[in-house]
Amino acid sequence: MFLALLELKAARGRFLLMGSVVVLVAALVGIVSGFTTGLGDDTVSALRKLPATHIAFAAGSDSDQFARGLIDDRTAAGWRREEGTEATPLGVSLTRGTTGRGTEVDLAAFGVEPGAFTDPGADDGAPLDAAVPHGVVVSRQLVTEGVRIGDTLTVDRLGITLDVVGTTGRSSYGHVPVAYVTTDTWRRIRFTAPGTEDLPADLPTQYSAMALRLPAATDTDTGAATLAEADRRHDTTTVPLEEAFAAAPGYEGERLTMTSIQTFLFLIAPLVVGAFFAVWTVQRTPELALLRALGASRRRLLGHTLVQAAAVVVTGTAAGAALASAVGLLVGEQVPFSLPATTLTATMAAVALVGLAGSALTLRRVTTVDPMTMLGAAR
């Protein structure tokens, strides 16, 4: 241990350089992880907040189901009649609006039934109320963009006016802030043609999907068979809530891209660390041979190398974690960045492990050093 630390001090320039590389790799992995989580939240946080276990889509829609599939009133009523199941319609549409004060905003209109389990309520102001059909509860991002309780929000091209009655927490869909409206209002937004003033009774009674609360027994073979039979009766395709995230625009592509970047970084880390310690081991081969000639065991030399690798990798990873956290605090809510402590800890632990794995590539050379080198056998 003493000799390992002494070498660290004697060659501090080299180890500081290697440590700096580990810091940058760890920080980059942490930052990419933060963007991966943040982009995911910014795409599906509104869906993730739904207190549902499953989402039922119209059968036949294989991608972007919220936009392409429609469930009619007969199907909705059928799901409501299913024993042991809570079901409520859900509408999802991307649109744009302007407040009476001229503030233009993009928004994802989520149609929910007031009082249903999908109704988010309101943190400030009033929740949705069937008696106030034109009411809208906006998410915190829209408040940040300038929408206030009491504002009148006019949906572009359609001329539909909505009264902002309340606000709720941060919630978005497809990187667009969410505004919660009643299902009747959502049908007006979804089906009204520009230039017309259709009433809800004149519009199709259709929805994007059904939000379901199913019993835990659906995880068993019998429950899965029962769910498949219900899907057959109602001509729907039901998936767990987590799988429904893939129906959000861009979700799968973003996760694939960011995960690929993370994977390459995890491959780069052991190669960089392994290359450094391989060169370092070659340079100190005479010293290692001398220690062997003086009676040091292979286990002791191995321990020296592992202590040095652990000191460089663990210290560099810890500094990289601090740097990634600092980036998260710096960007704040300006960009979709989220790096919870659990995610950061797991990511940095993985970086440290792959870094130590890279250093392990040099262990064979350390244990096979020939003490005869120092006794002139190489001359």
C-alpha positions, 0 to 999 in steps of 0.5 A: 500500500505504501509503495503504491501511494508513493508511486502515485505521489512520485508520478503525480503528473501522469496520474493527474492526467489520467484522472482528468480523463476519467473525470471527463468520461464520468462527467460526460456519462453523467450528463448524457444520463441526465439528458436521457432521463430529462428528455424521457420525462419531457416526452412522457411525464404526462403519461407517467403521471397517469394513475393507470395500469394499462392503456387500451388503443384501437386495434390495428394502430401499431405506432403513434397510437394516440394520434392515429387510433380512435376508440368509439363510445361503444368500446368505451362503454364496453370497457366500463362494464368489464368486471373489476376494471376502472376505465375512463376515456383519454384524449391526446392532441397537440395544438397551439393557442394564444392568450388574451394578452397575446402570449402564444404557446404550444400545448398538448390537450389531454381530454379527461373526465372531471372527477375520474382517476385521470383528472389531475385536479389543481395545485392552484385555482379550481380543478376541471368541472363538468359544469364549466365545459370550457375550463382548462387546467394548465401545467407549470411549464405553461405558467412559466411561459406566461399563462395565468389563471383567469386568462382566456386561451384561444385555440389557433385556427379553430377559434375555440376559447378556453378559460384557465381555471387552475394550474397543476405540476410539471407535465408534458407530452412530446416535449410540449406542455400539457393542458387538461380539458374535459373530454367534450372540449377535447373532442371539439379540439380534435374534430372541429374543422377550421371555420366551423362552430360544431357543438360536442353533440355534433362531433364524433364520440371518439377518444384517443385511448382508454385509461384502465386500472386492471387487477394485479391478476393480469400478470398471471397466465389466466389474467393475461388470457382474460385481458386478451379476450376483453381486447377481442371483444372490444377490438382494442390492443391493451398494453401496460402503461410503461409500454404505452410510452412508446406511442409518444412521438419521438420517445423510442428514437430519443431513447435509442440515440441517448442509450447508444451514446451511453453504451459507447462511453461505457466501452470507451472508459475501460479502453482508456483506463486499460491503455494508460495502465498498460503503458504505465506497467511497461514503463515500470517493468524494471521496478516491478522486477526489482521488487520481485527480486527483493522477494515481493510476492505476485499478490503484493504487486497485484495489490499495488496496481489495484490500489493505484487503479482504484485511487485514480478511477474512484477519485476521477469518477467522484469528481466527474459525478460532482461535475455532472451535478453542477451542470444539472444545477447550472442548466436548471429547467432551461433544458430537459435535464434530470439527474436524480441521486439514485440515477447518478449513483448507479451511473457512476458506480457503473463507470467505476466498475468498467474503469477498474475492469479496464485496469484489470487488463494489465494485471497479467503483465504485472504478475508475470514480471521476471525478477531475472530482468534485474539480475542481467538476464535481459542483457 
